Amino acid sequence: NKAAVAMTHRLARLMWILLQKNEHYRPIRSCNQVQGNV
């Protein structure tokens, strides 16, 4: 349950920041995805 609450809190903070800045979500690619080593 603690993990679920932590993830929900993280997503809520992310959504709040995006709404405040009026921006679209742009995920950051990991090094493996950038290099093609998926």
All heavy atoms as a GROMACS GRO file, in nm:
protein
  311
    1ASN      N    1   0.081  -0.120   0.000
    1ASN     CA    2   0.000   0.000   0.000
    1ASN      C    3   0.085   0.126   0.000
    1ASN      O    4   0.047   0.225  -0.060
    1ASN     CB    5  -0.093   0.002   0.121
    1ASN     CG    6  -0.210  -0.091   0.103
    1ASN    OD1    7  -0.240  -0.134  -0.007
    1ASN    ND2    8  -0.277  -0.123   0.212
    2LYS      N    9   0.198   0.122   0.069
    2LYS     CA   10   0.284   0.241   0.075
    2LYS      C   11   0.337   0.276  -0.063
    2LYS      O   12   0.346   0.393  -0.099
    2LYS     CB   13   0.400   0.219   0.171
    2LYS     CG   14   0.360   0.218   0.315
    2LYS     CD   15   0.482   0.205   0.404
    2LYS     CE   16   0.443   0.202   0.549
    2LYS     NZ   17   0.560   0.192   0.637
    3ALA      N   18   0.372   0.174  -0.142
    3ALA     CA   19   0.423   0.199  -0.276
    3ALA      C   20   0.315   0.261  -0.365
    3ALA      O   21   0.344   0.351  -0.444
    3ALA     CB   22   0.474   0.069  -0.338
    4ALA      N   23   0.194   0.214  -0.352
    4ALA     CA   24   0.084   0.268  -0.432
    4ALA      C   25   0.058   0.414  -0.397
    4ALA      O   26   0.036   0.498  -0.485
    4ALA     CB   27  -0.042   0.185  -0.412
    5VAL      N   28   0.060   0.445  -0.267
    5VAL     CA   29   0.038   0.583  -0.224
    5VAL      C   30   0.151   0.672  -0.272
    5VAL      O   31   0.129   0.784  -0.319
    5VAL     CB   32   0.023   0.589  -0.071
    5VAL    CG1   33   0.022   0.733  -0.022
    5VAL    CG2   34  -0.103   0.517  -0.028
    6ALA      N   35   0.275   0.623  -0.265
    6ALA     CA   36   0.390   0.702  -0.309
    6ALA      C   37   0.382   0.731  -0.459
    6ALA      O   38   0.408   0.843  -0.503
    6ALA     CB   39   0.519   0.629  -0.275
    7MET      N   40   0.344   0.630  -0.538
    7MET     CA   41   0.333   0.650  -0.682
    7MET      C   42   0.220   0.747  -0.715
    7MET      O   43   0.235   0.834  -0.801
    7MET     CB   44   0.308   0.516  -0.752
    7MET     CG   45   0.300   0.529  -0.902
    7MET     SD   46   0.449   0.597  -0.978
    7MET     CE   47   0.548   0.452  -0.988
    8THR      N   48   0.109   0.735  -0.646
    8THR     CA   49  -0.003   0.827  -0.668
    8THR      C   50   0.036   0.970  -0.633
    8THR      O   51   0.004   1.064  -0.706
    8THR     CB   52  -0.124   0.783  -0.584
    8THR    OG1   53  -0.157   0.649  -0.618
    8THR    CG2   54  -0.243   0.872  -0.608
    9HIS      N   55   0.109   0.985  -0.524
    9HIS     CA   56   0.153   1.118  -0.483
    9HIS      C   57   0.249   1.178  -0.586
    9HIS      O   58   0.239   1.296  -0.621
    9HIS     CB   59   0.221   1.110  -0.346
    9HIS     CG   60   0.258   1.242  -0.290
    9HIS    ND1   61   0.388   1.286  -0.283
    9HIS    CD2   62   0.182   1.342  -0.241
    9HIS    CE1   63   0.389   1.408  -0.231
    9HIS    NE2   64   0.267   1.444  -0.204
   10ARG      N   65   0.339   1.096  -0.638
   10ARG     CA   66   0.433   1.142  -0.740
   10ARG      C   67   0.360   1.187  -0.867
   10ARG      O   68   0.390   1.292  -0.924
   10ARG     CB   69   0.532   1.031  -0.772
   10ARG     CG   70   0.632   1.068  -0.876
   10ARG     CD   71   0.728   0.956  -0.903
   10ARG     NE   72   0.815   0.993  -1.014
   10ARG     CZ   73   0.909   0.917  -1.063
   10ARG    NH1   74   0.932   0.800  -1.011
   10ARG    NH2   75   0.982   0.957  -1.164
   11LEU      N   76   0.263   1.107  -0.910
   11LEU     CA   77   0.186   1.143  -1.029
   11LEU      C   78   0.104   1.269  -1.007
   11LEU      O   79   0.092   1.353  -1.097
   11LEU     CB   80   0.096   1.028  -1.071
   11LEU     CG   81   0.168   0.905  -1.128
   11LEU    CD1   82   0.069   0.792  -1.149
   11LEU    CD2   83   0.241   0.939  -1.256
   12ALA      N   84   0.048   1.283  -0.887
   12ALA     CA   85  -0.030   1.403  -0.856
   12ALA      C   86   0.058   1.527  -0.860
   12ALA      O   87   0.018   1.632  -0.912
   12ALA     CB   88  -0.096   1.388  -0.719
   13ARG      N   89   0.179   1.517  -0.805
   13ARG     CA   90   0.272   1.632  -0.810
   13ARG      C   91   0.308   1.666  -0.953
   13ARG      O   92   0.313   1.783  -0.991
   13ARG     CB   93   0.399   1.602  -0.730
   13ARG     CG   94   0.379   1.608  -0.581
   13ARG     CD   95   0.509   1.589  -0.511
   13ARG     NE   96   0.572   1.466  -0.559
   13ARG     CZ   97   0.691   1.422  -0.526
   13ARG    NH1   98   0.765   1.488  -0.442
   13ARG    NH2   99   0.738   1.309  -0.574
   14LEU      N  100   0.334   1.563  -1.034
   14LEU     CA  101   0.368   1.585  -1.174
   14LEU      C  102   0.255   1.654  -1.248
   14LEU      O  103   0.277   1.753  -1.320
   14LEU     CB  104   0.401   1.452  -1.242
   14LEU     CG  105   0.425   1.456  -1.392
   14LEU    CD1  106   0.546   1.542  -1.426
   14LEU    CD2  107   0.443   1.316  -1.446
   15MET      N  108   0.132   1.606  -1.228
   15MET     CA  109   0.018   1.669  -1.294
   15MET      C  110   0.000   1.813  -1.249
   15MET      O  111  -0.030   1.901  -1.329
   15MET     CB  112  -0.110   1.589  -1.268
   15MET     CG  113  -0.111   1.457  -1.340
   15MET     SD  114  -0.269   1.371  -1.330
   15MET     CE  115  -0.283   1.342  -1.155
   16TRP      N  116   0.018   1.838  -1.120
   16TRP     CA  117   0.002   1.974  -1.067
   16TRP      C  118   0.104   2.068  -1.132
   16TRP      O  119   0.070   2.179  -1.174
   16TRP     CB  120   0.018   1.972  -0.916
   16TRP     CG  121   0.007   2.109  -0.855
   16TRP    CD1  122   0.109   2.184  -0.805
   16TRP    CD2  123  -0.111   2.188  -0.844
   16TRP    NE1  124   0.061   2.304  -0.762
   16TRP    CE2  125  -0.074   2.310  -0.783
   16TRP    CE3  126  -0.244   2.167  -0.877
   16TRP    CZ2  127  -0.166   2.410  -0.756
   16TRP    CZ3  128  -0.335   2.268  -0.850
   16TRP    CH2  129  -0.296   2.387  -0.791
   17ILE      N  130   0.229   2.024  -1.141
   17ILE     CA  131   0.334   2.108  -1.202
   17ILE      C  132   0.302   2.135  -1.348
   17ILE      O  133   0.315   2.248  -1.396
   17ILE     CB  134   0.472   2.041  -1.187
   17ILE    CG1  135   0.514   2.041  -1.040
   17ILE    CG2  136   0.577   2.110  -1.272
   17ILE    CD1  137   0.636   1.955  -1.011
   18LEU      N  138   0.260   2.032  -1.421
   18LEU     CA  139   0.228   2.051  -1.563
   18LEU      C  140   0.110   2.146  -1.580
   18LEU      O  141   0.110   2.229  -1.672
   18LEU     CB  142   0.197   1.916  -1.628
   18LEU     CG  143   0.317   1.822  -1.642
   18LEU    CD1  144   0.271   1.687  -1.697
   18LEU    CD2  145   0.426   1.880  -1.728
   19LEU      N  146   0.012   2.136  -1.494
   19LEU     CA  147  -0.102   2.228  -1.503
   19LEU      C  148  -0.061   2.371  -1.470
   19LEU      O  149  -0.108   2.466  -1.533
   19LEU     CB  150  -0.214   2.182  -1.408
   19LEU     CG  151  -0.291   2.059  -1.453
   19LEU    CD1  152  -0.382   2.010  -1.341
   19LEU    CD2  153  -0.371   2.087  -1.578
   20GLN      N  154   0.024   2.389  -1.372
   20GLN     CA  155   0.068   2.522  -1.334
   20GLN      C  156   0.150   2.589  -1.444
   20GLN      O  157   0.139   2.708  -1.468
   20GLN     CB  158   0.151   2.517  -1.205
   20GLN     CG  159   0.071   2.479  -1.083
   20GLN     CD  160  -0.038   2.580  -1.054
   20GLN    OE1  161  -0.014   2.700  -1.049
   20GLN    NE2  162  -0.160   2.530  -1.036
   21LYS      N  163   0.234   2.510  -1.513
   21LYS     CA  164   0.319   2.563  -1.620
   21LYS      C  165   0.250   2.561  -1.755
   21LYS      O  166   0.305   2.611  -1.853
   21LYS     CB  167   0.449   2.482  -1.628
   21LYS     CG  168   0.537   2.500  -1.507
   21LYS     CD  169   0.666   2.426  -1.525
   21LYS     CE  170   0.760   2.449  -1.408
   21LYS     NZ  171   0.888   2.381  -1.428
   22ASN      N  172   0.130   2.499  -1.762
   22ASN     CA  173   0.055   2.487  -1.887
   22ASN      C  174   0.139   2.420  -1.995
   22ASN      O  175   0.150   2.469  -2.107
   22ASN     CB  176   0.004   2.624  -1.933
   22ASN     CG  177  -0.110   2.610  -2.031
   22ASN    OD1  178  -0.174   2.506  -2.038
   22ASN    ND2  179  -0.135   2.714  -2.108
   23GLU      N  180   0.202   2.307  -1.959
   23GLU     CA  181   0.288   2.234  -2.051
   23GLU      C  182   0.234   2.093  -2.074
   23GLU      O  183   0.155   2.042  -1.998
   23GLU     CB  184   0.430   2.223  -1.993
   23GLU     CG  185   0.502   2.354  -1.981
   23GLU     CD  186   0.643   2.337  -1.929
   23GLU    OE1  187   0.687   2.222  -1.911
   23GLU    OE2  188   0.709   2.439  -1.907
   24HIS      N  189   0.282   2.032  -2.183
   24HIS     CA  190   0.252   1.892  -2.212
   24HIS      C  191   0.359   1.805  -2.149
   24HIS      O  192   0.474   1.846  -2.133
   24HIS     CB  193   0.248   1.867  -2.362
   24HIS     CG  194   0.134   1.937  -2.430
   24HIS    ND1  195   0.005   1.893  -2.421
   24HIS    CD2  196   0.131   2.048  -2.505
   24HIS    CE1  197  -0.073   1.973  -2.489
   24HIS    NE2  198   0.001   2.070  -2.541
   25TYR      N  199   0.322   1.682  -2.117
   25TYR     CA  200   0.417   1.588  -2.058
   25TYR      C  201   0.513   1.539  -2.165
   25TYR      O  202   0.471   1.492  -2.271
   25TYR     CB  203   0.342   1.471  -1.995
   25TYR     CG  204   0.434   1.365  -1.941
   25TYR    CD1  205   0.516   1.392  -1.833
   25TYR    CD2  206   0.439   1.238  -1.998
   25TYR    CE1  207   0.600   1.296  -1.782
   25TYR    CE2  208   0.522   1.142  -1.948
   25TYR     CZ  209   0.603   1.172  -1.839
   25TYR     OH  210   0.687   1.076  -1.790
   26ARG      N  211   0.642   1.552  -2.138
   26ARG     CA  212   0.746   1.502  -2.229
   26ARG      C  213   0.836   1.410  -2.149
   26ARG      O  214   0.922   1.457  -2.073
   26ARG     CB  215   0.828   1.617  -2.285
   26ARG     CG  216   0.749   1.710  -2.375
   26ARG     CD  217   0.839   1.818  -2.428
   26ARG     NE  218   0.912   1.882  -2.318
   26ARG     CZ  219   0.905   2.010  -2.288
   26ARG    NH1  220   0.830   2.090  -2.358
   26ARG    NH2  221   0.974   2.059  -2.187
   27PRO      N  222   0.819   1.280  -2.163
   27PRO     CA  223   0.901   1.188  -2.084
   27PRO      C  224   1.048   1.199  -2.124
   27PRO      O  225   1.081   1.222  -2.240
   27PRO     CB  226   0.845   1.050  -2.119
   27PRO     CG  227   0.773   1.069  -2.248
   27PRO     CD  228   0.728   1.212  -2.252
   28ILE      N  229   1.134   1.182  -2.026
   28ILE     CA  230   1.278   1.185  -2.050
   28ILE      C  231   1.322   1.044  -2.087
   28ILE      O  232   1.291   0.948  -2.016
   28ILE     CB  233   1.354   1.233  -1.925
   28ILE    CG1  234   1.310   1.374  -1.890
   28ILE    CG2  235   1.504   1.224  -1.946
   28ILE    CD1  236   1.367   1.425  -1.759
   29ARG      N  237   1.390   1.031  -2.197
   29ARG     CA  238   1.437   0.900  -2.240
   29ARG      C  239   1.557   0.858  -2.157
   29ARG      O  240   1.642   0.938  -2.124
   29ARG     CB  241   1.476   0.903  -2.388
   29ARG     CG  242   1.360   0.931  -2.478
   29ARG     CD  243   1.405   0.927  -2.620
   29ARG     NE  244   1.292   0.953  -2.709
   29ARG     CZ  245   1.300   0.946  -2.839
   29ARG    NH1  246   1.413   0.916  -2.897
   29ARG    NH2  247   1.195   0.970  -2.912
   30SER      N  248   1.566   0.729  -2.130
   30SER     CA  249   1.681   0.678  -2.057
   30SER      C  250   1.798   0.663  -2.152
   30SER      O  251   1.783   0.666  -2.275
   30SER     CB  252   1.648   0.544  -1.993
   30SER     OG  253   1.631   0.445  -2.092
   31CYS      N  254   1.915   0.643  -2.100
   31CYS     CA  255   2.035   0.627  -2.181
   31CYS      C  256   2.022   0.509  -2.276
   31CYS      O  257   2.065   0.514  -2.390
   31CYS     CB  258   2.158   0.609  -2.093
   31CYS     SG  259   2.198   0.754  -1.996
   32ASN      N  260   1.959   0.400  -2.230
   32ASN     CA  261   1.944   0.281  -2.314
   32ASN      C  262   1.855   0.310  -2.435
   32ASN      O  263   1.882   0.264  -2.544
   32ASN     CB  264   1.885   0.166  -2.234
   32ASN     CG  265   1.985   0.110  -2.135
   32ASN    OD1  266   2.105   0.126  -2.151
   32ASN    ND2  267   1.933   0.045  -2.032
   33GLN      N  268   1.749   0.387  -2.417
   33GLN     CA  269   1.660   0.418  -2.528
   33GLN      C  270   1.727   0.512  -2.626
   33GLN      O  271   1.708   0.499  -2.746
   33GLN     CB  272   1.531   0.479  -2.476
   33GLN     CG  273   1.444   0.380  -2.403
   33GLN     CD  274   1.322   0.445  -2.344
   33GLN    OE1  275   1.320   0.566  -2.322
   33GLN    NE2  276   1.220   0.366  -2.316
   34VAL      N  277   1.807   0.607  -2.578
   34VAL     CA  278   1.874   0.702  -2.666
   34VAL      C  279   1.977   0.630  -2.751
   34VAL      O  280   1.992   0.655  -2.869
   34VAL     CB  281   1.938   0.816  -2.584
   34VAL    CG1  282   2.024   0.903  -2.673
   34VAL    CG2  283   1.832   0.898  -2.516
   35GLN      N  284   2.050   0.536  -2.690
   35GLN     CA  285   2.156   0.464  -2.761
   35GLN      C  286   2.102   0.347  -2.842
   35GLN      O  287   2.173   0.288  -2.921
   35GLN     CB  288   2.259   0.412  -2.661
   35GLN     CG  289   2.334   0.523  -2.590
   35GLN     CD  290   2.421   0.468  -2.479
   35GLN    OE1  291   2.423   0.349  -2.451
   35GLN    NE2  292   2.495   0.557  -2.415
   36GLY      N  293   1.977   0.312  -2.822
   36GLY     CA  294   1.918   0.201  -2.895
   36GLY      C  295   1.949   0.066  -2.835
   36GLY      O  296   1.938  -0.036  -2.900
   37ASN      N  297   1.989   0.062  -2.708
   37ASN     CA  298   2.022  -0.064  -2.642
   37ASN      C  299   1.907  -0.117  -2.557
   37ASN      O  300   1.925  -0.167  -2.448
   37ASN     CB  301   2.145  -0.046  -2.551
   37ASN     CG  302   2.267  -0.008  -2.629
   37ASN    OD1  303   2.279  -0.043  -2.746
   37ASN    ND2  304   2.359   0.062  -2.566
   38VAL      N  305   1.786  -0.103  -2.607
   38VAL     CA  306   1.669  -0.141  -2.528
   38VAL      C  307   1.663  -0.285  -2.507
   38VAL      O  308   1.680  -0.380  -2.534
   38VAL     CB  309   1.540  -0.091  -2.595
   38VAL    CG1  310   1.418  -0.134  -2.519
   38VAL    CG2  311   1.544   0.059  -2.610
   0.00000   0.00000   0.00000
